[in-house]
């Protein structure tokens, strides 16, 4: 099936958050959520930098490192984490079974087959609900060294309204609770989110904002935070 834009619809699925569509446009794939473009495989630089910069910001020994990624997407962040020396374990929280399934098929090259890596654990859950559970860090050995969030288009542009809770003071406190003592929280955003930056600086001792230029439009932004103030 070909849609009005000329892209080929590979699969439609009824997901937890509504309809999901995987489309192919030439050699690239796109994920559409409830009719809204969510992500594609055309670049992925900022998604890889989300993980790379968080790992570089760690204090203390380089290894072993435990990573949690909120959102599997097209797999760029997971591939970066799994391909980094010293990363001992990666937990990916993804609520949509269809997205996980696509990585056994068309999206496998973009995650570099990392779902079959024994260091990788996929938790099929809503991230908001998962971080609220007592066993969210089970098996993490005292917390994650890096927690990366890429489940929305940014703190001000969420995929579902409930995700907004992640970017408030209470949500940030819960995310900080997943971190080890040296841990870093990294948040991806399709553009600057000044109010969110101010809140991060109120909640964390160390905050860095790193823009990633894109071919068109305003830069993507990666927010890095560590040293939760409690």
N, CA, C and O of each residue as an XYZ file, in Angstrom:
920
protein
N       0.844     -1.190      0.000
C       0.000      0.000      0.000
C       0.887      1.251      0.000
O       1.864      1.318      0.745
N       0.551      2.229     -0.825
C       1.290      3.480     -0.885
C       0.393      4.609     -0.429
O      -0.744      4.721     -0.887
N       0.894      5.463      0.482
C       0.069      6.558      0.973
C       0.219      7.759      0.059
O       0.922      7.708     -0.950
N      -0.473      8.870      0.437
C      -0.514     10.052     -0.413
C       0.852     10.681     -0.606
O       1.079     11.363     -1.606
N       1.760     10.469      0.323
C       3.086     11.076      0.235
C       4.041     10.237     -0.599
O       5.181     10.641     -0.825
N       3.591      9.071     -1.063
C       4.442      8.218     -1.869
C       5.188      7.177     -1.078
O       5.840      6.318     -1.670
N       5.118      7.218      0.248
C       5.778      6.218      1.082
C       4.946      4.943      1.108
O       3.718      4.991      1.033
N       5.617      3.813      1.212
C       4.947      2.512      1.241
C       4.663      2.129      2.690
O       5.561      2.143      3.532
N       3.424      1.792      2.970
C       3.051      1.340      4.308
C       3.461     -0.125      4.453
O       2.941     -1.002      3.763
N       4.391     -0.368      5.352
C       4.882     -1.729      5.584
C       3.948     -2.475      6.528
O       3.635     -3.646      6.313
N       3.503     -1.776      7.585
C       2.623     -2.422      8.568
C       1.865     -1.378      9.367
O       2.394     -0.316      9.697
N       0.632     -1.698      9.667
C      -0.161     -0.922     10.619
C      -0.408     -1.789     11.842
O      -0.631     -2.994     11.727
N      -0.367     -1.167     13.011
C      -0.596     -1.930     14.235
C      -1.368     -1.074     15.220
O      -1.163      0.138     15.300
N      -2.251     -1.706     15.965
C      -2.953     -1.010     17.037
C      -2.078     -1.119     18.276
O      -1.914     -2.201     18.840
N      -1.521      0.006     18.693
C      -0.595     -0.002     19.810
C      -1.241      0.410     21.108
O      -2.439      0.685     21.167
N      -0.431      0.449     22.148
C      -0.898      0.870     23.471
C      -1.391      2.308     23.429
O      -2.374      2.655     24.085
N      -0.700      3.152     22.648
C      -1.058      4.566     22.572
C      -1.843      4.939     21.342
O      -1.987      6.124     21.041
N      -2.360      3.955     20.617
C      -3.117      4.228     19.402
C      -2.503      3.557     18.191
O      -1.722      2.615     18.327
N      -2.852      4.037     17.003
C      -2.366      3.408     15.777
C      -0.898      3.744     15.516
O      -0.478      4.895     15.631
N      -0.141      2.732     15.167
C       1.245      2.888     14.745
C       1.379      2.419     13.304
O       0.805      1.404     12.912
N       2.144      3.172     12.524
C       2.374      2.810     11.128
C       3.868      2.822     10.860
O       4.560      3.786     11.188
N       4.355      1.753     10.267
C       5.728      1.698      9.787
C       5.685      1.890      8.278
O       5.056      1.112      7.562
N       6.365      2.943      7.795
C       6.391      3.231      6.358
C       7.821      3.143      5.834
O       8.786      3.385      6.559
N       7.930      2.788      4.554
C       9.227      2.798      3.883
C       9.202      3.863      2.802
O       8.294      3.907      1.972
N      10.205      4.715      2.825
C      10.348      5.770      1.825
C      11.735      5.621      1.210
O      12.721      6.093      1.776
N      11.810      4.979      0.074
C      13.107      4.652     -0.501
C      13.795      3.620      0.374
O      13.236      2.555      0.635
N      15.010      3.929      0.830
C      15.735      3.010      1.697
C      15.558      3.303      3.169
O      16.216      2.684      4.005
N      14.683      4.233      3.502
C      14.491      4.627      4.903
C      13.104      4.260      5.395
O      12.170      4.058      4.620
N      13.008      4.181      6.725
C      11.749      3.843      7.374
C      11.297      4.982      8.286
O      12.110      5.727      8.835
N       9.978      5.093      8.427
C       9.374      6.110      9.286
C       8.370      5.446     10.211
O       7.685      4.499      9.826
N       8.291      5.951     11.434
C       7.254      5.496     12.365
C       6.291      6.652     12.578
O       6.693      7.758     12.937
N       5.007      6.374     12.348
C       3.947      7.363     12.494
C       3.047      6.935     13.649
O       2.600      5.789     13.693
N       2.782      7.835     14.574
C       1.924      7.535     15.723
C       0.664      8.376     15.644
O       0.716      9.603     15.723
N      -0.484      7.698     15.487
C      -1.779      8.391     15.397
C      -1.753      9.511     14.358
O      -2.281     10.600     14.579
N      -1.124      9.213     13.222
C      -1.081     10.175     12.127
C      -0.005     11.229     12.239
O       0.130     12.062     11.343
N       0.770     11.221     13.320
C       1.813     12.221     13.541
C       3.183     11.578     13.366
O       3.471     10.544     13.969
N       4.031     12.195     12.534
C       5.385     11.691     12.335
C       6.122     11.652     13.660
O       6.113     12.625     14.414
N       6.760     10.526     13.943
C       7.462     10.366     15.212
C       8.970     10.318     15.021
O       9.700     11.028     15.713
N       9.448      9.498     14.099
C      10.896      9.351     13.903
C      11.138      8.617     12.602
O      10.228      8.018     12.028
N      12.401      8.672     12.135
C      12.763      7.922     10.934
C      14.218      7.487     11.021
O      14.913      7.768     11.997
N      14.657      6.799      9.985
C      16.014      6.243      9.985
C      16.983      7.066      9.139
O      18.067      6.579      8.818
N      16.629      8.289      8.770
C      17.431      9.046      7.812
C      18.764      9.530      8.378
O      19.730      9.669      7.627
N      18.839      9.786      9.662
C      20.091     10.317     10.194
C      20.445      9.616     11.500
O      21.267      8.700     11.508
N      19.840     10.033     12.586
C      20.084      9.384     13.866
C      21.264      9.927     14.638
O      21.608      9.396     15.694
N      21.907     11.003     14.119
C      23.086     11.509     14.813
C      22.766     11.952     16.227
O      23.490     11.608     17.161
N      21.685     12.717     16.401
C      21.399     13.242     17.736
C      20.991     12.137     18.698
O      21.254     12.239     19.896
N      20.346     11.071     18.193
C      19.995      9.947     19.057
C      21.247      9.202     19.528
O      21.316      8.744     20.669
N      22.226      9.087     18.639
C      23.490      8.456     19.045
C      24.260      9.346     20.024
O      24.848      8.862     20.991
N      24.245     10.660     19.754
C      24.937     11.592     20.645
C      24.286     11.642     22.026
O      24.963     11.892     23.023
N      22.986     11.407     22.085
C      22.292     11.348     23.372
C      22.997     10.376     24.305
O      23.236     10.685     25.473
N      23.329      9.203     23.785
C      24.002      8.174     24.579
C      25.484      8.481     24.736
O      26.035      8.377     25.832
N      26.119      8.857     23.648
C      27.571      9.085     23.680
C      27.944     10.188     24.668
O      28.871     10.026     25.462
N      27.225     11.304     24.620
C      27.545     12.416     25.509
C      27.254     12.076     26.962
O      27.978     12.506     27.860
N      26.189     11.300     27.198
C      25.886     10.897     28.572
C      27.002     10.020     29.132
O      27.402     10.186     30.284
N      27.501      9.096     28.330
C      28.587      8.234     28.775
C      29.864      9.042     29.023
O      30.599      8.773     29.972
N      30.118     10.019     28.174
C      31.306     10.858     28.344
C      31.223     11.731     29.601
O      32.247     12.125     30.160
N      29.988     12.029     30.042
C      29.798     12.903     31.200
C      29.920     12.173     32.528
O      29.865     12.807     33.582
N      30.085     10.851     32.502
C      30.158     10.083     33.738
C      31.399     10.428     34.550
O      32.485     10.630     34.007
N      31.210     10.490     35.861
C      32.341     10.605     36.772
C      32.753      9.204     37.212
O      31.924      8.298     37.284
N      34.027      9.037     37.501
C      34.471      7.761     38.041
C      34.963      6.809     36.972
O      35.190      7.219     35.834
N      35.134      5.525     37.327
C      35.702      4.538     36.414
C      34.900      4.421     35.125
O      33.680      4.585     35.120
N      35.601      4.135     34.036
C      34.942      4.054     32.738
C      34.039      2.826     32.619
O      33.076      2.842     31.853
N      34.339      1.761     33.368
C      33.570      0.524     33.227
C      33.490     -0.181     34.575
O      34.309      0.101     35.448
N      32.534     -1.089     34.780
C      31.431     -1.360     33.859
C      30.321     -0.314     33.989
O      30.162      0.307     35.040
N      29.575     -0.133     32.934
C      28.535      0.902     32.892
C      27.187      0.244     32.635
O      27.070     -0.644     31.791
N      26.174      0.687     33.367
C      24.802      0.202     33.204
C      23.966      1.332     32.618
O      23.948      2.443     33.147
N      23.278      1.039     31.529
C      22.533      2.049     30.779
C      21.060      1.675     30.725
O      20.715      0.511     30.527
N      20.188      2.673     30.903
C      18.756      2.500     30.670
C      18.333      3.484     29.590
O      18.717      4.653     29.617
N      17.541      3.003     28.642
C      17.061      3.839     27.546
C      15.548      3.799     27.532
O      14.947      2.730     27.417
N      14.933      4.962     27.649
C      13.490      5.071     27.541
C      13.104      5.302     26.097
O      13.274      6.403     25.572
N      12.586      4.272     25.451
C      12.176      4.352     24.055
C      13.144      3.641     23.129
O      14.313      4.014     23.032
N      12.649      2.606     22.444
C      13.480      1.875     21.479
C      13.544      2.594     20.143
O      14.609      2.694     19.534
N      12.394      3.097     19.686
C      12.351      3.823     18.417
C      12.926      3.012     17.279
O      12.645      1.821     17.150
N      13.738      3.663     16.445
C      14.347      2.957     15.314
C      15.694      2.348     15.686
O      16.355      1.747     14.839
N      16.107      2.497     16.941
C      17.236      1.729     17.445
C      18.588      2.399     17.467
O      19.569      1.768     17.861
N      18.684      3.661     17.058
C      19.997      4.314     17.028
C      20.631      4.403     18.419
O      21.821      4.128     18.574
N      19.849      4.783     19.425
C      20.391      4.932     20.776
C      20.847      3.589     21.336
O      21.913      3.494     21.944
N      20.044      2.560     21.132
C      20.428      1.225     21.602
C      21.707      0.762     20.924
O      22.598      0.231     21.587
N      21.810      0.952     19.617
C      23.009      0.527     18.896
C      24.246      1.240     19.423
O      25.310      0.635     19.554
N      24.105      2.527     19.725
C      25.240      3.294     20.256
C      25.666      2.739     21.612
O      26.857      2.554     21.865
N      24.693      2.473     22.486
C      25.021      1.958     23.816
C      25.667      0.582     23.732
O      26.699      0.334     24.356
N      25.057     -0.309     22.961
C      25.568     -1.679     22.876
C      26.941     -1.736     22.202
O      27.717     -2.660     22.448
N      27.238     -0.754     21.359
C      28.511     -0.750     20.652
C      29.618     -0.007     21.369
O      30.717      0.114     20.829
N      29.365      0.498     22.577
C      30.361      1.267     23.319
C      31.125      0.363     24.275
O      30.508     -0.316     25.096
N      32.446      0.338     24.191
C      33.236     -0.476     25.124
C      32.976     -0.073     26.575
O      32.853      1.112     26.884
N      32.893     -1.052     27.451
C      32.675     -0.782     28.865
C      31.233     -0.832     29.298
O      30.952     -0.862     30.497
N      30.297     -0.844     28.343
C      28.877     -0.954     28.703
C      28.571     -2.415     29.005
O      28.684     -3.280     28.137
N      28.182     -2.673     30.251
C      27.977     -4.046     30.707
C      26.539     -4.510     30.565
O      26.282     -5.705     30.414
N      25.585     -3.560     30.612
C      24.172     -3.936     30.552
C      23.362     -2.760     30.034
O      23.632     -1.607     30.369
N      22.359     -3.070     29.206
C      21.461     -2.051     28.665
C      20.027     -2.523     28.878
O      19.655     -3.616     28.452
N      19.231     -1.696     29.538
C      17.805     -1.959     29.696
C      17.045     -0.964     28.833
O      17.216      0.247     28.976
N      16.206     -1.471     27.939
C      15.396     -0.622     27.062
C      13.946     -0.768     27.477
O      13.416     -1.877     27.534
N      13.302      0.361     27.768
C      11.883      0.349     28.144
C      11.081      0.849     26.952
O      11.216      2.004     26.548
N      10.253     -0.012     26.392
C       9.443      0.316     25.211
C       8.037     -0.230     25.413
O       7.860     -1.424     25.656
N       7.048      0.631     25.314
C       5.680      0.190     25.612
C       4.985     -0.477     24.433
O       3.997     -1.185     24.625
N       5.483     -0.264     23.209
C       4.772     -0.739     22.029
C       5.352     -2.059     21.519
O       6.467     -2.076     20.998
N       4.615     -3.166     21.659
C       5.103     -4.458     21.158
C       5.438     -4.426     19.668
O       6.382     -5.088     19.238
N       4.680     -3.665     18.875
C       4.937     -3.619     17.432
C       6.324     -3.063     17.141
O       7.021     -3.561     16.257
N       6.725     -2.034     17.880
C       8.046     -1.441     17.663
C       9.133     -2.459     17.968
O      10.100     -2.586     17.217
N       8.977     -3.184     19.068
C       9.951     -4.232     19.404
C       9.992     -5.272     18.292
O      11.069     -5.704     17.880
N       8.824     -5.671     17.808
C       8.757     -6.679     16.748
C       9.413     -6.238     15.459
O      10.017     -7.057     14.767
N       9.311     -4.973     15.120
C       9.919     -4.470     13.883
C      11.438     -4.584     13.901
O      12.075     -4.569     12.848
N      12.023     -4.699     15.096
C      13.472     -4.862     15.176
C      13.908     -6.308     14.961
O      15.104     -6.603     14.964
N      12.962     -7.196     14.778
C      13.284     -8.539     14.296
C      13.142     -8.603     12.786
O      13.388     -9.641     12.170
N      12.736     -7.469     12.189
C      12.516     -7.411     10.746
C      13.167     -6.186     10.128
O      14.392     -6.063     10.152
N      12.363     -5.267      9.570
C      12.920     -4.152      8.791
C      13.862     -3.234      9.563
O      14.786     -2.675      8.972
N      13.651     -3.063     10.872
C      14.469     -2.117     11.636
C      15.715     -2.753     12.254
O      16.509     -2.066     12.896
N      15.885     -4.044     12.065
C      17.036     -4.726     12.677
C      18.383     -4.108     12.287
O      19.256     -3.997     13.147
N      18.591     -3.697     11.017
C      19.900     -3.112     10.672
C      20.219     -1.829     11.443
O      21.389     -1.513     11.662
N      19.187     -1.094     11.854
C      19.419      0.196     12.496
C      19.739      0.045     13.992
O      20.423      0.885     14.577
N      19.240     -1.025     14.592
C      19.640     -1.340     15.971
C      20.805     -2.322     15.992
O      21.249     -2.748     17.058
N      21.300     -2.680     14.795
C      22.463     -3.566     14.627
C      22.276     -4.893     15.346
O      23.225     -5.456     15.892
N      21.041     -5.384     15.341
C      20.773     -6.675     15.952
C      20.983     -6.708     17.453
O      21.146     -7.780     18.035
N      20.981     -5.522     18.095
C      21.338     -5.452     19.521
C      20.314     -6.129     20.427
O      20.635     -6.464     21.568
N      19.092     -6.337     19.946
C      18.114     -7.003     20.802
C      18.503     -8.449     21.078
O      17.995     -9.061     22.018
N      19.401     -8.998     20.267
C      19.864    -10.371     20.504
C      21.135    -10.399     21.353
O      21.646    -11.473     21.669
N      21.645     -9.227     21.720
C      22.838     -9.139     22.567
C      22.464     -9.568     23.989
O      21.488     -9.054     24.534
N      23.203    -10.489     24.602
C      22.856    -10.953     25.953
C      22.931     -9.852     27.005
O      22.357    -10.003     28.083
N      23.615     -8.763     26.724
C      23.674     -7.644     27.684
C      22.413     -6.788     27.652
O      22.212     -5.954     28.535
N      21.555     -6.986     26.638
C      20.394     -6.120     26.421
C      19.131     -6.783     26.957
O      18.842     -7.942     26.659
N      18.392     -6.028     27.746
C      17.105     -6.482     28.268
C      16.033     -5.504     27.818
O      16.173     -4.299     28.026
N      14.971     -5.998     27.208
C      13.859     -5.158     26.774
C      12.699     -5.329     27.740
O      12.213     -6.440     27.952
N      12.262     -4.224     28.322
C      11.109     -4.219     29.219
C       9.941     -3.610     28.452
O       9.998     -2.452     28.041
N       8.896     -4.382     28.263
C       7.728     -3.879     27.528
C       6.778     -3.238     28.530
O       5.919     -3.899     29.113
N       6.955     -1.941     28.714
C       6.175     -1.212     29.714
C       6.143      0.261     29.365
O       6.978      0.755     28.608
N       5.171      0.951     29.926
C       5.116      2.404     29.834
C       6.166      2.968     30.787
O       6.193      2.604     31.962
N       7.029      3.853     30.292
C       8.124      4.352     31.119
C       7.616      5.070     32.362
O       8.209      4.936     33.432
N       6.525      5.832     32.239
C       5.977      6.558     33.385
C       5.600      5.583     34.488
O       5.869      5.831     35.664
N       4.974      4.469     34.106
C       4.579      3.470     35.090
C       5.788      2.696     35.606
O       5.853      2.358     36.789
N       6.732      2.418     34.734
C       7.892      1.619     35.119
C       8.739      2.305     36.180
O       9.170      1.667     37.140
N       8.982      3.613     36.012
C       9.836      4.294     36.995
C       9.132      4.472     38.333
O       9.769      4.779     39.341
N       7.815      4.280     38.340
C       7.081      4.424     39.593
C       7.068      3.137     40.404
O       6.630      3.136     41.555
N       7.548      2.029     39.813
C       7.512      0.750     40.514
C       8.763      0.558     41.353
O       9.825      1.098     41.043
N       8.626     -0.206     42.402
C       9.743     -0.421     43.321
C      10.851     -1.226     42.683
O      12.002     -1.130     43.109
N      10.531     -2.033     41.655
C      11.548     -2.915     41.079
C      12.125     -2.367     39.783
O      12.682     -3.117     38.982
N      11.993     -1.059     39.575
C      12.479     -0.480     38.321
C      13.969     -0.681     38.133
O      14.436     -0.814     37.002
N      14.723     -0.705     39.220
C      16.174     -0.888     39.105
C      16.599     -2.322     39.413
O      17.784     -2.591     39.611
N      15.638     -3.239     39.452
C      15.978     -4.631     39.737
C      16.998     -5.137     38.728
O      16.816     -5.000     37.518
N      18.046     -5.710     39.229
C      19.092     -6.222     38.361
C      20.081     -5.178     37.913
O      21.017     -5.491     37.178
N      19.892     -3.914     38.346
C      20.796     -2.861     37.892
C      21.982     -2.692     38.822
O      22.861     -1.873     38.553
N      22.027     -3.448     39.910
C      23.185     -3.393     40.789
C      23.352     -2.067     41.481
O      24.472     -1.569     41.600
N      22.257     -1.480     41.944
C      22.361     -0.224     42.683
C      22.070      1.006     41.861
O      22.357      2.121     42.295
N      21.507      0.827     40.685
C      21.137      1.975     39.875
C      21.861      1.998     38.544
O      22.878      1.331     38.356
N      21.317      2.776     37.631
C      21.912      2.917     36.304
C      22.903      4.071     36.306
O      22.691      5.087     36.967
N      23.980      3.901     35.563
C      24.958      4.974     35.434
C      24.496      6.025     34.435
O      24.855      7.197     34.544
N      23.707      5.604     33.472
C      23.161      6.511     32.464
C      21.698      6.163     32.239
O      21.350      4.996     32.060
N      20.844      7.182     32.249
C      19.433      7.032     31.882
C      19.167      8.003     30.744
O      19.323      9.214     30.900
N      18.766      7.465     29.595
C      18.505      8.282     28.405
C      17.019      8.240     28.062
O      16.417      7.168     28.002
N      16.436      9.416     27.837
C      15.027      9.525     27.485
C      14.870      9.984     26.046
O      15.369     11.041     25.659
N      14.165      9.169     25.252
C      13.843      9.537     23.879
C      12.497      8.929     23.513
O      12.379      8.177     22.546
N      11.483      9.270     24.304
C      10.153      8.720     24.048
C       9.205      9.774     23.499
O       8.079      9.457     23.114
N       9.650     11.024     23.460
C       8.826     12.125     22.963
C       9.638     12.965     21.989
O      10.824     12.712     21.777
N       8.993     13.966     21.399
C       9.728     14.921     20.579
C      10.341     16.024     21.433
O      10.915     16.976     20.904
N      10.220     15.898     22.740
C      10.800     16.858     23.665
C       9.893     17.073     24.859
O       8.738     16.645     24.842
N      10.395     17.730     25.898
C       9.588     17.970     27.099
C       8.302     18.743     26.828
O       7.325     18.591     27.561
N       8.291     19.576     25.780
C       7.114     20.388     25.472
C       6.282     19.803     24.335
O       5.306     20.416     23.903
N       6.662     18.622     23.847
C       5.975     18.027     22.700
C       5.915     16.523     22.914
O       6.659     15.762     22.295
N       5.020     16.110     23.797
C       4.953     14.704     24.185
C       4.072     13.909     23.231
O       3.150     14.446     22.618
N       4.374     12.624     23.119
C       3.599     11.735     22.265
C       2.215     11.498     22.863
O       1.217     11.461     22.142
N       2.162     11.337     24.192
C       0.889     11.210     24.890
C       0.896     12.192     26.064
O       1.953     12.451     26.640
N      -0.263     12.738     26.426
C      -0.318     13.741     27.501
C       0.288     13.261     28.813
O       0.899     14.051     29.532
N       0.128     11.968     29.139
C       0.634     11.452     30.403
C       2.143     11.534     30.539
O       2.672     11.557     31.650
N       2.843     11.579     29.399
C       4.307     11.650     29.461
C       4.806     12.965     30.033
O       5.959     13.055     30.455
N       3.959     13.986     30.054
C       4.374     15.286     30.588
C       4.835     15.170     32.041
O       5.624     15.990     32.510
N       4.345     14.154     32.755
C       4.740     13.967     34.155
C       6.231     13.689     34.305
O       6.819     13.966     35.351
N       6.835     13.145     33.263
C       8.264     12.830     33.337
C       9.126     14.077     33.452
O      10.216     14.034     34.021
N       8.641     15.184     32.915
C       9.473     16.375     32.778
C       9.194     17.425     33.847
O       9.720     18.535     33.776
N       8.382     17.089     34.821
C       8.136     17.961     35.957
C       9.058     17.601     37.108
O       9.866     16.679     36.999
N       8.939     18.322     38.202
C       9.841     18.108     39.331
C       9.722     16.691     39.900
O      10.732     16.062     40.218
N       8.500     16.195     40.027
C       8.321     14.849     40.579
C       8.875     13.788     39.637
O       9.509     12.828     40.076
N       8.630     13.967     38.329
C       9.150     13.006     37.373
C      10.662     12.979     37.349
O      11.268     11.910     37.267
N      11.270     14.142     37.419
C      12.731     14.205     37.435
C      13.298     13.560     38.696
O      14.352     12.927     38.657
N      12.597     13.724     39.805
C      13.050     13.083     41.037
C      12.993     11.563     40.905
O      13.885     10.862     41.383
N      11.956     11.061     40.266
C      11.853      9.608     40.073
C      12.933      9.104     39.127
O      13.516      8.043     39.349
N      13.199      9.868     38.071
C      14.268      9.480     37.152
C      15.619      9.506     37.858
O      16.449      8.620     37.651
N      15.840     10.519     38.688
C      17.088     10.595     39.448
C      17.232      9.400     40.379
O      18.344      8.951     40.658
N      16.093      8.887     40.859
C      16.121      7.723     41.729
C      16.593      6.459     41.039
O      16.955      5.490     41.707
N      16.596      6.452     39.713
C      17.108      5.304     38.970
C      18.624      5.331     38.851
O      19.242      4.322     38.510
N      19.228      6.493     39.135
C      20.651      6.682     38.865
C      21.545      6.169     39.995
O      21.170      6.178     41.167
N      22.724      5.726     39.606
C      23.760      5.432     40.578
C      24.336      6.750     41.094
O      23.947      7.819     40.624
N      25.243      6.686     42.039
C      25.805      7.900     42.612
C      26.509      8.790     41.609
O      26.554     10.009     41.778
N      27.057      8.188     40.568
C      27.753      8.980     39.550
C      26.890      9.213     38.314
O      27.373      9.721     37.302
N      25.612      8.840     38.398
C      24.761      8.747     37.221
C      24.454     10.054     36.510
O      24.517     11.137     37.091
N      24.114      9.913     35.215
C      23.773     11.037     34.345
C      22.427     10.772     33.687
O      22.182      9.691     33.153
N      21.563     11.776     33.733
C      20.292     11.743     33.016
C      20.454     12.517     31.717
O      20.946     13.646     31.728
N      20.045     11.923     30.590
C      20.125     12.581     29.289
C      18.731     12.586     28.651
O      18.056     11.557     28.612
N      18.312     13.746     28.156
C      16.975     13.896     27.572
C      17.113     14.494     26.180
O      17.768     15.520     25.993
N      16.483     13.836     25.197
C      16.506     14.318     23.810
C      15.305     15.225     23.571
O      14.212     14.976     24.080
N      15.524     16.283     22.787
C      14.439     17.199     22.463
C      14.600     17.726     21.043
O      15.706     18.055     20.615
N      13.494     17.802     20.323
C      13.505     18.363     18.964
C      13.367     19.878     19.072
O      12.364     20.452     18.648
N      14.373     20.511     19.637
C      14.339     21.956     19.835
C      14.547     22.312     21.297
O      14.420     21.469     22.185
N      14.869     23.576     21.526
C      15.132     24.050     22.888
C      13.856     24.058     23.725
O      12.765     24.320     23.220
N      14.017     23.766     25.014
C      12.905     23.769     25.975
C      13.356     24.569     27.195
O      13.726     23.983     28.213
N      13.330     25.915     27.106
C      13.895     26.768     28.173
C      13.332     26.496     29.564
O      14.091     26.451     30.532
N      12.022     26.315     29.682
C      11.433     26.047     30.984
C      11.943     24.762     31.587
O      12.149     24.673     32.797
N      12.147     23.760     30.743
C      12.675     22.480     31.212
C      14.120     22.636     31.670
O      14.522     22.061     32.682
N      14.889     23.404     30.933
C      16.277     23.649     31.343
C      16.335     24.310     32.723
O      17.157     23.932     33.558
N      15.482     25.275     32.957
C      15.455     25.945     34.263
C      15.124     24.956     35.377
O      15.721     24.999     36.453
N      14.169     24.068     35.113
C      13.800     23.080     36.119
C      14.945     22.102     36.373
O      15.203     21.730     37.518
N      15.625     21.689     35.313
C      16.788     20.810     35.493
C      17.827     21.460     36.396
O      18.390     20.805     37.273
N      18.083     22.748     36.181
C      19.101     23.442     36.976
C      18.662     23.576     38.434
O      19.499     23.667     39.332
N      17.361     23.589     38.665
C      16.867     23.639     40.038
C      16.971     22.278     40.719
O      17.078     22.197     41.943
N      16.938     21.210     39.925
C      16.905     19.855     40.480
C      18.261     19.153     40.495
O      18.468     18.222     41.274
N      19.191     19.595     39.632
C      20.478     18.916     39.505
C      21.617     19.918     39.660
O      21.490     21.086     39.290
N      22.722     19.446     40.209
C      23.880     20.315     40.429
C      24.644     20.593     39.143
O      25.251     21.653     38.990
N      24.614     19.630     38.212
C      25.361     19.775     36.967
C      24.416     19.609     35.785
O      23.776     18.569     35.627
N      24.338     20.642     34.961
C      23.462     20.601     33.786
C      24.229     21.137     32.583
O      24.886     22.176     32.664
N      24.141     20.430     31.487
C      24.743     20.907     30.247
C      23.729     20.764     29.121
O      23.018     19.764     29.034
N      23.671     21.770     28.264
C      22.745     21.783     27.134
C      23.577     21.759     25.856
O      24.383     22.659     25.620
N      23.382     20.732     25.032
C      24.208     20.571     23.838
C      23.327     20.502     22.591
O      22.603     19.524     22.406
N      23.377     21.524     21.735
C      22.603     21.501     20.497
C      23.238     20.603     19.449
O      24.456     20.428     19.417
N      22.398     20.036     18.591
C      22.863     19.206     17.481
C      22.270     19.791     16.202
O      21.068     19.651     15.977
N      23.073     20.442     15.356
C      22.538     21.014     14.119
C      21.886     19.948     13.244
O      22.363     18.816     13.159
N      20.792     20.329     12.598
C      20.091     19.435     11.680
C      20.004     20.128     10.320
O      20.158     21.347     10.237
N      19.756     19.350      9.240
C      19.753     19.956      7.907
C      18.773     21.110      7.745
O      19.068     22.082      7.049
N      17.608     21.011      8.382
C      16.602     22.067      8.269
C      15.998     22.334      9.634
O      15.822     21.412     10.431
N      15.678     23.601      9.910
C      15.003     23.950     11.151
C      15.962     24.142     12.308
O      17.182     24.115     12.146
N      15.376     24.336     13.488
C      16.197     24.570     14.663
C      16.893     23.287     15.104
O      16.405     22.193     14.822
N      18.028     23.409     15.795
C      18.788     22.215     16.187
C      18.014     21.328     17.153
O      17.181     21.804     17.925
N      18.302     20.029     17.096
C      17.900     19.143     18.186
C      18.730     19.541     19.407
O      19.768     20.190     19.279
N      18.263     19.147     20.582
C      18.967     19.497     21.815
C      19.062     18.265     22.708
O      18.095     17.519     22.866
N      20.238     18.068     23.287
C      20.435     17.020     24.289
C      20.703     17.697     25.625
O      21.627     18.500     25.749
N      19.887     17.366     26.625
C      20.050     17.890     27.985
C      20.732     16.820     28.830
O      20.295     15.669     28.859
N      21.808     17.206     29.519
C      22.554     16.290     30.372
C      22.522     16.824     31.804
O      22.787     18.004     32.033
N      22.200     15.963     32.761
C      22.088     16.411     34.151
C      22.624     15.352     35.095
O      22.418     14.156     34.888
N      23.324     15.809     36.149
C      23.853     14.898     37.152
C      23.914     15.585     38.488
O      23.824     16.811     38.566
N      24.067     14.809     39.546
C      24.144     15.387     40.888
C      22.798     15.878     41.369
O      22.622     17.072     41.613
N      21.838     14.963     41.508
C      20.491     15.366     41.930
C      20.539     16.028     43.298
O      21.211     15.547     44.211
N      19.817     17.136     43.429
C      19.856     17.909     44.686
C      18.943     17.311     45.748
O      19.042     17.677     46.919
N      18.058     16.400     45.364
C      17.176     15.772     46.339
C      16.005     16.632     46.740
O      15.185     16.215     47.558
